[in-house]
Amino acid sequence: MARNNPLDGKLVVLFGGGGFVGTHVAQALLARGARLRIAGRSAGDAWSLKPLANLGQMQFAPCDVRHRGSVAAALAGADAAVNLVGSFHGDLMALMGAGAGNIAEAAAAAGVESLVQVSAIGADAGSPSRYAQAKAAGEAAVQSAFPSATIIRPSVLFGQQAGLIPLIAGMVRTWPIVPVFAPHAPLRALFVGDAAGAIVHALADPLAHGGKIYEIAGPEDLTMLGLHDEVARLQGRKRLFPQVPDALSALMTKLPLVPLSSDQWEMLKAGNVPSGQYPGIEALGVEPKPIGLFLDRWMTRYRRHGRFSDHLRTA
């Protein structure tokens, strides 16, 4: 193991590693020479990462975090672990509450050196959002079973292929009228690559970061309405963005085909910015990138004529 690279050669288990955030965390860990075990019900979702790993550097393990035996098997021989499991569907308390506790208990029993629990800004047992309640329960279970774990609460994340931006960009490209929910709720959207970097930094130095909570977010104060306006401008499209009142939004999110669940709506309405009570992403050695650094380039494929468009002309 390299002296300046504590993760080199270490076996890290990524629970939920085949998802949006997990694939970025996996790439960051591979770059540091870690060995990976991707654990999840659909661990095969991360098979696309195989070409990035050296021979024997990546494994896949079927795992259901709701079952302790399954979790213990996934952690056999592990040096470190990250819990990235999250969902807005199903039994959230079993998945993100009790499931997180199962991981922490098994990690402690296996002698795992470092554990990072990825939660969410807005995690709160008293929230009307089931997702926020489950994330809060997961935090409490992890702190109880593995007190030296690092808890990281990210803001809403954006990336090129998934997350907030493709959702907005696809609607703006398709619909002449795009209703905007919680148009003025504050958010500090965070680039998924920066979130992954913060997670890996915490994992690499449990002595400095263990037992702490971090709220990580982007550097800009944004709103949903402002993001819709900017996406439309960079696509070169004229669109109407009616601002949906809260009472109507609450009803609409219960309907099929609406691209926002009730839980997502509740958390969005409450705002998605750090509370200021905990250290931020800079304390984990990461300088977050502004969304403007990516947005113009990412909108190329959404323009009427792609890279041949003059996106200052509106359609």
N, C-alpha and C positions, 0 to 999 in steps of 0.2 A: 504494500500500500504506500502510495506516495505521501511524503510528509505533509505537503501542502494540499493534498486532496484526500480528505478522510473518507470519501465514498468509493474510492478506487478499489475494485474487487469485492466490495460489500454486496450482499444479497438483499435487495430491497423488494418488498412485496407491495404492489399497487392494487388495492381493492377498488374496483371500479375503474381500472386503468385503461379500459377500452373506450372510454367516453371522450367528450370534447376536451375537458381539462386534462384528463389522464394521458392522452396521446402527447400533449405538450410536456407534461411532467416526465413522461418516459423518455422523450428525446433529450431533455436536459440532463437526466440521470445517465443515459447512455454516453453523452458527451463527457461526463465525468468518470467514465470507466466503471460504473456500477453494473452489477448483474441484476436482471429484473425477473420478477415473477408476476405476471399479470393475472390477477385473481378476480373472477366474477362469473355470473351466470351466462354471460355472453363474452367471455374473454377473447374469443376469436375475432371480435370487432377490432382488436389491436394487431391482427396479423399483418396489416400493411406496414407495421413498424419493423418487421423482421429484417428487411434488407438493411436497416440502419444499424443492426447489432452484429457483433462479431460472432463467430461460431461458438455456441454454448452460452452466449451472454443473455439470452432471453428465453424464459419459459412461460407456459400458460397453464393455469390451474383452474378447473371448474370449482366454483365456490358460491354458496348462498350464505350471506352474512347473518341470516336469521337462524342458522343452525351452527351451534358451537363446534361440533365435531368437524364440520366443513371448514370453518375458520382456522381451527387448530392445525389441520392438515396443510392448509395453505401457508401457514407461518413456520412450518418445520424448517429449522436451520437458518432462519432469517436473521439478519443483523438490524434491519430497520423496516418500517412500514408506513404507508400513507393511506388514510381512508378518504377516498374521493366519492364514495357512494352517495348518490342523491337522486331524487325523483319527485315529480309532482303527482304521481299516480300510484294507486294501490294503498297498502297499509303503511303509511309513512312512519308511524311511530315504531312499528316493528322493524322497518328497514333502516331508518336513520337514527332512531332512538336506541332500541334494544340491540340492533345490529352493531352500532358503534360501540356499545358496551361489550358485546361479544368479542370484538376485535381487540379492545383494550385489555380485557381479561386474558385472552389467549396470548397477546403480545407480552404481558407481564409474566405469565407462566413459562413462556418460551425463552425468556431472557433477552428479548429484543432491546437493543440499545437506544433506539430513537423512534418516536412515533409522532406523526403529524395528523391531526384531525382537521379536515377541511369542512368548515361550517359555513356560515353566511352572515353578512351584515343584516341585522334585523332579527337574528335568532332571539326568541323571547318566549318563555313559557306562557306569558299572558297575552300573546298576539292572537288576533282573530284568524290568522293564517295557520292552517295545519302544518304546512311546511316549516314555518318559523318555530312552532311549538316542538316539532320533531327534532329540528336541528338543536334547539336548546336542551332537549332531553338527551340527545347524543353527547353534547358537550359535558353535561353533568355526569353521565355514565363514564365517559373517558377520564374525566378529572378524578373520579372516585377510584377507578381501577388502575389507572396509570398516571399518577400525579405529575410526572415529569414530561408528559406529552405537551406538544405545542399545538395550540388551537389557532387556526387562521380563518378569519372571516372575510371573504372577498366581497367586493361590490359586484354589481352586475358586470358580466364579462363580455368582451367583444373579440371576434376573430374574423378571418376571411371566409371560412367555410361554415361556421356555426356561430351560435350566440345571437346577440342583439342586432348586429348590422345586416346580415343576410335576411333576417326576418323583415326588417323595415324595407330594405332594398327590393326584395321580391314583391312586396305589396305596392310600393311606389311604381315599379315597372309595370305592374299588371292592372291596377285600378286607378281610374281618374279621380275617385273620391276615396280617401283613406281616413276613417275615423281614428282619432288619437285619444287613447285612454290616459288619464292622469297627466294631462299635457304640461302642467307646470310643476309637477313633483320633482324635487332636486335629485340628481344622481351624479355619481362620479364614476363613470364606466371605466373599467380596467382592461387593458390588453391582456389576453389570455397567456401570452408568452411571458409577460411580467409576473403574472400570478404564479406560473410554473417556476420561474426563477426564485420567487420568494419562498415557495414551498421547499424547494431543494436546498436553499440556504439554511432554512430552519432545520431540515433533516440532517444536514451536515454538521451542525454545531449544537447538539442538545444541551451542552453545558451553558451556553449563552442564551439559548432560546427556550429551553424546556421549562414547562410549568407556566408559560406566559400565553396571553391572548394578544393577537395582532388583528387589527382591522385594516385591510389593504384596499386601496382604491386608486383611481386615476387622478391626474393632476388638475382636471378641468371641472368647473361647475357647469353641468349640462341639464337640459330638460328634454322630455320626449318630443315636444313640439319643435324645439330647436333642431333636434336630430333629424326629424322628418323633413323639415325645410332644407337642411343642408344636403341630405341625400338626394332630394328632388333636384336641387340646383346642380349638383355634380353629375346627375344623370341627364341633365338638360331637358327636364320634363316639368310642365305646368300641372300642378295637382292641387286639389282642394283638401284641406285638413280640418274638418269640423271637430271641435273640441267636445268630447262626450262628457256630459255631467256625471258626477260620481254615482248618483242613484241609478241612472241608466246603465252605466258601466257595470255595476254590480249585477244587474239582470242579464246583460249581454254575455258576460263571461260564463254564465251557466248554460249557454246555448251551444249546440254542436257547431263545428267549423270555425268558431271564433278562436284566433291564434293566441289566446291568453286565458289561462285557467283562473279560477276564483282565487286560488292561493297566490299566484303570480300577481294578480291585480291588487290584492291586499298589501303585498309587500311593496309593489311599485307605488301605490297611493301614499304609503307611509314615507316614501323617500328612500334613497339608497346611497347614503353618505355616512362616513364614519362618525361615531358618537363623540370622538375626541377623548374618550376615557382610556383608550389603549394606544400603544405605539402603532405606527403605520408602516407602510411598505419600505420606507427609507431605512427604518431600523433593521430591516432584513437585507440591507445592502443592495436594494434595487431602486433605480430612478425610473418612475413610471413614464411611459410615453404618451403624448397627447393623441387623441383619435384622429386629428387632422394630418398626422404623419402618414396615415394609411388610407384615408377615406377616398381621396381623389383617384389613386391607383386602383383601389378595390372596386370603384364604380364603373371602371372601363367596360366590363362584361355586361353591365346592365344598360348601357347606352344603346340607342337605336342602331347605330352602325359600329358598335364596339370601339376599338381603338382608332377607327377612322372617323369617329364623330367629332364634331366641334361642339363640346358639351356646354358652351356658353349660349348656344341656340336652344330654345326650349321647344318641346313637342307636346 
